[in-house]
């Protein structure tokens, strides 16, 4: 069972909201990375915690993957080293990755928002509730 597509005006508004949310998220990510690198340059000490992490990809097309890789490499302190042959994972170097899992989660969240802004607005499938579907047994 599928839902009817939203009207074009509503799709435009939803897409605009997603693009603005992504732009704001990336701006914060970018500024935070710039601040961290600038602080490392200006202050003496060893604040570096380099790590290489594998990030699973949810991108389906080469264009989505390329856009995500570009955003990672544009952020100071991170750089894409490789993409797996089957395009399911990226290998990313983080200069200030004290917690590799946190870096992986942050990049996954960035990709999720990019894909929400990039992909067209489509209706979500309607999942019948238990009481609406007499053939489904309770779990």
C-alpha positions as CSV (number, residue, x, y, z in Angstrom):
1,X,0.0,0.0,0.0
2,X,1.5,3.4,-1.0
3,X,0.6,6.9,-0.2
4,X,-0.3,9.4,-2.8
5,X,2.5,11.8,-3.7
6,X,2.4,15.2,-2.0
7,X,1.4,18.2,-4.2
8,X,4.3,19.9,-6.0
9,X,4.2,23.0,-3.8
10,X,4.5,20.9,-0.7
11,X,7.4,19.0,-2.2
12,X,9.2,22.2,-2.9
13,X,8.7,23.4,0.7
14,X,9.9,20.1,2.1
15,X,12.9,20.0,-0.2
16,X,13.8,23.6,0.7
17,X,13.6,22.9,4.4
18,X,15.8,19.8,3.9
19,X,18.4,21.8,1.9
20,X,18.5,24.6,4.5
21,X,18.8,22.2,7.4
22,X,21.7,20.5,5.6
23,X,23.4,23.8,4.8
24,X,23.1,24.8,8.5
25,X,24.4,21.5,9.7
26,X,27.4,21.5,7.3
27,X,28.2,25.2,8.1
28,X,28.4,24.3,11.8
29,X,30.5,21.2,11.0
30,X,32.8,23.3,8.8
31,X,33.2,26.1,11.3
32,X,33.9,23.7,14.2
33,X,36.5,21.9,12.1
34,X,38.1,25.3,11.2
35,X,38.2,26.3,14.8
36,X,39.8,23.1,15.9
37,X,42.5,23.3,13.3
38,X,43.2,27.0,14.0
39,X,43.4,26.4,17.7
40,X,45.9,23.6,17.1
41,X,48.0,26.0,15.0
42,X,47.9,28.9,17.4
43,X,48.4,27.1,20.7
44,X,51.4,25.0,21.6
45,X,50.9,21.4,22.5
46,X,50.0,18.1,21.0
47,X,46.2,18.1,20.5
48,X,46.4,15.8,17.6
49,X,44.7,12.4,17.7
50,X,44.9,11.1,14.2
51,X,42.8,8.1,13.3
52,X,41.7,6.2,10.2
53,X,38.1,5.0,10.2
54,X,35.9,3.1,7.9
55,X,32.6,4.8,7.3
56,X,29.7,2.8,5.8
57,X,28.0,4.5,2.9
58,X,24.3,4.8,2.3
59,X,24.8,6.6,-1.0
60,X,23.4,4.8,-3.9
61,X,24.9,6.7,-6.9
62,X,28.3,7.8,-7.8
63,X,27.1,11.5,-7.7
64,X,25.9,11.1,-4.0
65,X,29.2,9.4,-3.1
66,X,31.3,12.1,-4.8
67,X,29.3,14.9,-3.1
68,X,29.8,13.2,0.3
69,X,33.5,12.7,-0.3
70,X,33.9,16.3,-1.4
71,X,32.2,17.6,1.8
72,X,34.5,15.4,4.0
73,X,37.6,16.6,2.2
74,X,36.6,20.2,2.3
75,X,36.4,20.1,6.1
76,X,39.7,20.9,7.7
77,X,41.2,18.0,9.6
78,X,39.4,15.2,7.5
79,X,40.3,13.6,4.3
80,X,38.9,10.7,2.3
81,X,41.7,8.2,1.6
82,X,39.8,5.6,-0.4
83,X,36.4,4.3,-1.4
84,X,35.8,0.5,-1.4
85,X,35.6,-1.3,-4.7
86,X,31.9,-2.0,-4.1
87,X,31.3,1.6,-3.0
88,X,29.9,0.6,0.4
89,X,32.6,2.1,2.6
90,X,34.9,5.1,2.7
91,X,38.2,5.1,4.4
92,X,38.6,8.5,6.2
93,X,41.5,10.1,8.0
94,X,40.6,12.4,10.9
95,X,43.2,14.6,12.4
96,X,41.4,15.2,15.7
97,X,39.6,11.9,16.2
98,X,40.0,11.2,19.9
99,X,37.0,8.9,19.6
100,X,36.9,7.1,16.2
101,X,33.3,6.0,16.8
102,X,32.2,9.6,17.3
103,X,33.9,10.6,14.1
104,X,32.2,7.8,12.3
105,X,28.8,8.7,13.8
106,X,29.3,12.4,12.9
107,X,30.1,11.6,9.3
108,X,27.2,9.2,9.1
109,X,24.8,11.9,10.3
110,X,26.3,14.3,7.7
111,X,25.7,11.8,5.0
112,X,22.2,11.2,6.1
113,X,21.4,14.9,6.0
114,X,23.1,15.3,2.6
115,X,21.0,12.4,1.2
116,X,17.7,13.9,2.6
117,X,18.5,17.2,0.9
118,X,19.8,15.6,-2.3
119,X,17.1,13.0,-3.0
120,X,13.6,13.8,-4.2
121,X,10.7,14.1,-1.8
122,X,8.7,10.9,-2.1
123,X,5.8,9.8,0.1
124,X,6.5,7.3,2.8
125,X,4.7,3.9,2.4
126,X,1.7,3.5,4.6
127,X,2.2,0.7,7.1
128,X,-1.1,-0.8,8.3
129,X,-1.6,-0.9,12.0
130,X,-2.4,-4.2,13.7
131,X,-6.1,-3.4,14.1
132,X,-6.3,-2.3,10.4
133,X,-4.8,-5.6,9.2
134,X,-6.7,-8.7,10.6
135,X,-4.3,-11.1,8.9
136,X,-1.4,-9.9,10.9
137,X,-0.9,-11.5,14.3
138,X,0.5,-9.6,17.3
139,X,4.2,-10.2,18.0
